[in-house]
Amino acid sequence: MNAFFSIIIPTLNEEQYLPKLLSDLVKQQKKNFEVIVVDGKSDDKTAEKVKNFSNRLPISFFQVDKRNVSYQRNFGAKKGNGQYFVFLDADTRVPQDFTFALQHACASRGFKLILPSIQWDDTSQKAKIMISIVKSVIRASQYYGRPLATGGNFAIEREVFEELKGFNEDVFISEDHDLVRRAYDAGVKAKIAKNVKVTISMRRGKLEGDMSLSYKYVIAFLMYTMTPTDKALKAKLFDYEMGGHHYDEDTIALLKKTKSKKRLEQLKHLLQLSSVMIALRYFSRM
């Protein structure tokens, strides 16, 4: 009997974070899924960590030569047997009722593209305010033709995913938003399921600093929302690397010393770019 969900996790050097997510999946109340880990030939012990769960989960492990999150997700989808594909980042955490609540959203409510309710692993007051803003923007975006995803964590009906031909492997960033937008254009509107919850790691913010990371996200957001095609998403405007090996404590401490000097320069650049993008969008409508 095929699983209802194929949970697909792309990895690269995720020995620290992946076991936590797999442990969450072991504890699921509803065992209605298979797990597919697609690894970009990690240099660490990711493969060994996955092997440790082979007796506790219906898990398959594949290694591919191409280190590209969209390629790895598409590869996993081709191997999956589920009616729905569930894409999770390796540093994500899920509660025990995740697959139970998700199946209810799919089977009982008929949702074809489901965005979970997100929270961050940073519980500071500043983070709570920011996540509230982010969630409001994501909700509002579903109504104006350029819908946003909740990062790389969402579920989509197999047939819809195949009709869309999966993720665009040429996109540098915002490949998740790109897929949700193409689904919208095809008549499939994403639904935010409040009872389906995921916790997203803020490790990249700790590594790069809040200002630096916000700078990148705002640029990506502007390019995504204000350009008529996906060409801008293919341009590598800044570094945005995949891989858990970037997030050990020594690396984070070292980079924090060098990031502060760049923040004012990035803020200035961001304000200039925002003004240009808004002007271009305005004049394109005239």
C-alpha positions as CSV (number, residue, x, y, z in Angstrom):
1,M,0.0,0.0,0.0
2,N,1.4,3.4,-1.0
3,A,1.9,6.1,1.6
4,F,-0.4,9.1,1.6
5,F,2.6,11.4,1.9
6,S,6.1,11.3,0.5
7,I,8.2,13.5,2.8
8,I,11.2,14.8,0.8
9,I,14.2,16.3,2.5
10,P,17.1,17.7,0.5
11,T,20.4,17.6,2.5
12,L,24.0,18.7,2.4
13,N,26.2,18.2,5.5
14,E,23.2,18.1,7.8
15,E,24.5,15.6,10.5
16,Q,23.7,18.1,13.2
17,Y,20.1,19.0,12.3
18,L,18.6,16.2,10.2
19,P,18.5,13.7,13.1
20,K,16.2,16.1,15.1
21,L,13.7,16.2,12.2
22,L,13.9,12.5,11.7
23,S,13.3,12.0,15.4
24,D,10.2,14.2,15.1
25,L,8.9,12.0,12.2
26,V,9.5,8.8,14.3
27,K,7.1,10.3,16.9
28,Q,4.2,11.1,14.5
29,Q,0.8,10.0,15.7
30,K,-0.2,9.0,12.2
31,K,2.2,6.8,10.2
32,N,0.9,7.7,6.8
33,F,4.1,8.6,5.1
34,E,7.4,7.6,3.6
35,V,10.6,9.6,4.0
36,I,13.0,10.3,1.1
37,V,16.3,12.0,1.8
38,V,18.2,13.3,-1.2
39,D,21.7,14.1,-0.3
40,G,24.2,16.2,-2.4
41,K,27.1,13.8,-1.4
42,S,27.8,15.3,2.0
43,D,31.3,15.4,3.4
44,D,30.1,14.7,6.9
45,K,28.1,11.9,8.6
46,T,24.7,12.7,7.1
47,A,24.5,9.2,5.5
48,E,25.3,7.5,8.7
49,K,22.7,9.5,10.6
50,V,20.0,8.5,8.1
51,K,21.1,4.8,8.4
52,N,20.5,5.0,12.1
53,F,16.8,5.6,11.4
54,S,16.3,2.7,8.9
55,N,14.6,0.5,11.5
56,R,12.4,3.3,12.8
57,L,11.1,4.9,9.6
58,P,10.2,3.9,6.1
59,I,13.1,5.9,4.8
60,S,15.0,5.9,1.5
61,F,18.4,7.6,1.0
62,F,19.8,8.8,-2.3
63,Q,23.0,10.6,-3.1
64,V,23.2,12.8,-6.2
65,D,26.1,14.6,-7.8
66,K,24.2,17.9,-8.2
67,R,24.1,20.1,-5.1
68,N,21.0,22.1,-5.9
69,V,17.9,22.2,-3.6
70,S,15.4,22.3,-6.5
71,Y,17.1,19.4,-8.3
72,Q,17.2,17.4,-5.1
73,R,13.5,18.0,-4.4
74,N,12.6,17.1,-7.9
75,F,14.7,13.9,-7.7
76,G,13.0,12.9,-4.5
77,A,9.5,13.5,-6.0
78,K,10.4,11.1,-8.9
79,K,11.2,8.4,-6.3
80,G,8.1,9.1,-4.1
81,N,4.9,7.0,-4.1
82,G,2.7,9.3,-2.1
83,Q,-0.5,11.1,-3.2
84,Y,1.0,14.3,-1.8
85,F,4.6,15.5,-1.7
86,V,5.7,17.1,1.5
87,F,8.9,19.2,1.2
88,L,10.8,19.9,4.5
89,D,14.1,21.5,5.0
90,A,16.6,19.5,7.0
91,D,16.7,22.0,9.9
92,T,12.9,22.1,10.3
93,R,11.1,20.7,13.3
94,V,7.5,19.3,13.4
95,P,5.1,18.4,16.2
96,Q,3.7,14.9,16.8
97,D,0.4,15.7,15.1
98,F,2.0,17.1,11.9
99,T,1.0,14.3,9.5
100,F,-2.4,13.8,11.2
101,A,-3.3,17.5,10.8
102,L,-1.8,17.6,7.3
103,Q,-3.9,14.6,6.1
104,H,-7.0,16.3,7.4
105,A,-6.2,19.4,5.4
106,C,-5.7,17.3,2.3
107,A,-8.3,14.6,2.5
108,S,-11.1,16.3,4.5
109,R,-10.8,19.9,3.2
110,G,-9.6,19.0,-0.3
111,F,-6.5,21.3,-0.3
112,K,-4.1,20.7,-3.1
113,L,-1.3,23.0,-2.0
114,I,-0.9,23.5,1.7
115,L,1.2,26.0,3.5
116,P,1.9,25.3,7.2
117,S,1.6,27.7,10.0
118,I,5.2,28.7,10.7
119,Q,7.1,29.8,13.8
120,W,10.8,30.3,14.4
121,D,13.1,28.6,16.9
122,D,14.0,32.1,18.2
123,T,11.6,33.0,21.0
124,S,12.8,36.5,21.6
125,Q,10.3,39.4,21.5
126,K,11.9,40.8,18.4
127,A,11.5,37.5,16.7
128,K,7.9,37.2,17.7
129,I,7.2,40.6,16.2
130,M,9.0,39.8,13.0
131,I,7.3,36.4,12.5
132,S,3.9,38.1,13.0
133,I,4.8,40.5,10.2
134,V,6.1,37.7,7.9
135,K,2.9,35.6,8.4
136,S,0.7,38.6,7.6
137,V,2.7,39.3,4.4
138,I,2.4,35.6,3.3
139,R,-1.4,35.6,4.0
140,A,-1.9,38.9,2.1
141,S,0.2,37.7,-0.8
142,Q,-2.2,34.9,-1.7
143,Y,-4.6,37.5,-3.0
144,Y,-2.6,39.7,-5.4
145,G,-1.2,37.3,-7.9
146,R,2.3,37.0,-6.5
147,P,1.8,34.5,-3.7
148,L,4.6,33.6,-1.3
149,A,5.4,30.3,0.2
150,T,6.4,29.5,3.8
151,G,9.9,28.8,2.9
152,G,10.8,25.3,1.6
153,N,8.2,23.6,3.8
154,F,4.8,22.8,2.2
155,A,2.7,20.0,0.8
156,I,1.4,19.7,-2.8
157,E,-0.8,17.1,-4.5
158,R,1.3,14.9,-6.7
159,E,-0.8,15.6,-9.9
160,V,-0.5,19.3,-9.4
161,F,3.3,19.1,-8.9
162,E,3.8,17.0,-12.0
163,E,1.6,19.3,-14.1
164,L,3.8,22.2,-13.0
165,K,6.9,20.1,-13.8
166,G,8.3,20.6,-10.3
167,F,10.7,23.2,-9.1
168,N,12.5,25.4,-11.5
169,E,16.1,24.2,-11.2
170,D,17.5,27.3,-12.9
171,V,16.2,29.7,-10.2
172,F,18.9,30.9,-7.8
173,I,16.6,31.8,-4.9
174,S,12.8,31.9,-4.2
175,E,12.3,28.6,-6.0
176,D,9.5,27.9,-3.4
177,H,7.7,31.1,-4.1
178,D,8.1,30.5,-7.9
179,L,6.4,27.2,-7.6
180,V,3.5,28.6,-5.6
181,R,3.1,31.4,-8.1
182,R,3.0,29.0,-11.0
183,A,0.4,26.9,-9.2
184,Y,-1.6,30.1,-8.7
185,D,-1.4,30.9,-12.4
186,A,-2.6,27.4,-13.1
187,G,-5.7,27.9,-10.9
188,V,-4.4,26.2,-7.7
189,K,-4.4,28.6,-4.8
190,A,-2.3,27.8,-1.8
191,K,-4.2,27.3,1.5
192,I,-2.7,28.2,4.8
193,A,-3.5,25.4,7.3
194,K,-3.4,26.8,10.8
195,N,-3.4,23.4,12.5
196,V,-0.4,22.2,10.5
197,K,2.7,23.7,12.3
198,V,6.4,23.7,11.6
199,T,9.3,25.4,13.4
200,I,11.9,27.0,11.2
201,S,15.5,27.3,12.2
202,M,17.0,30.8,12.3
203,R,20.5,29.5,12.0
204,R,21.2,31.5,8.9
205,G,20.3,34.7,10.8
206,K,22.7,33.7,13.5
207,L,25.4,33.1,10.9
208,E,25.0,36.2,8.8
209,G,23.4,38.6,11.2
210,D,19.8,39.9,11.1
211,M,20.5,42.9,9.0
212,S,22.5,41.0,6.4
213,L,19.9,38.3,6.0
214,S,17.0,40.8,5.9
215,Y,18.9,42.6,3.2
216,K,19.0,39.5,1.1
217,Y,15.4,38.6,1.7
218,V,14.1,42.0,0.9
219,I,16.1,42.1,-2.4
220,A,14.7,38.7,-3.3
221,F,11.2,39.8,-2.4
222,L,11.4,43.0,-4.5
223,M,12.7,41.1,-7.5
224,Y,10.0,38.4,-7.1
225,T,7.1,40.8,-6.7
226,M,8.1,43.6,-9.1
227,T,9.4,41.8,-12.1
228,P,7.2,40.2,-14.8
229,T,9.2,37.1,-15.3
230,D,11.4,34.7,-13.4
231,K,14.5,36.1,-15.0
232,A,15.5,38.1,-12.0
233,L,15.3,35.0,-9.8
234,K,17.9,33.4,-11.9
235,A,20.5,36.2,-11.3
236,K,22.9,35.5,-8.4
237,L,22.7,38.9,-6.7
238,F,24.3,37.7,-3.5
239,D,25.7,34.6,-1.8
240,Y,23.1,32.1,-0.5
241,E,24.8,28.8,0.0
242,M,23.2,25.4,0.9
243,G,24.7,23.1,3.5
244,G,24.6,22.6,7.3
245,H,28.4,22.8,7.5
246,H,28.1,26.6,7.5
247,Y,26.4,26.6,10.9
248,D,28.8,25.3,13.4
249,E,29.4,27.7,16.4
250,D,33.0,28.5,15.4
251,T,32.0,29.6,11.9
252,I,29.2,31.7,13.3
253,A,31.5,33.4,15.8
254,L,34.1,34.2,13.2
255,L,31.7,35.6,10.6
256,K,30.0,37.8,13.2
257,K,33.2,39.8,13.5
258,T,33.3,40.6,9.8
259,K,29.6,41.3,9.1
260,S,29.1,44.5,11.1
261,K,31.2,46.6,8.7
262,K,29.0,45.7,5.8
263,R,25.6,46.5,7.3
264,L,25.4,50.2,6.6
265,E,26.6,49.7,3.1
266,Q,24.0,47.0,2.5
267,L,21.2,49.1,4.0
268,K,22.2,52.0,1.6
269,H,22.2,49.6,-1.3
270,L,18.9,48.2,-0.3
271,L,17.2,51.6,-0.1
272,Q,18.6,52.5,-3.5
273,L,17.4,49.2,-5.1
274,S,14.0,49.5,-3.5
275,S,13.5,53.0,-5.1
276,V,14.7,51.8,-8.5
277,M,12.4,48.7,-8.4
278,I,9.3,50.7,-7.3
279,A,10.0,53.2,-10.1
280,L,10.4,50.5,-12.7
281,R,7.2,48.8,-11.6
282,Y,5.3,52.1,-11.7
283,F,6.4,53.1,-15.1
284,S,5.8,49.6,-16.6
285,R,2.1,50.1,-15.8
286,M,1.8,53.4,-17.6
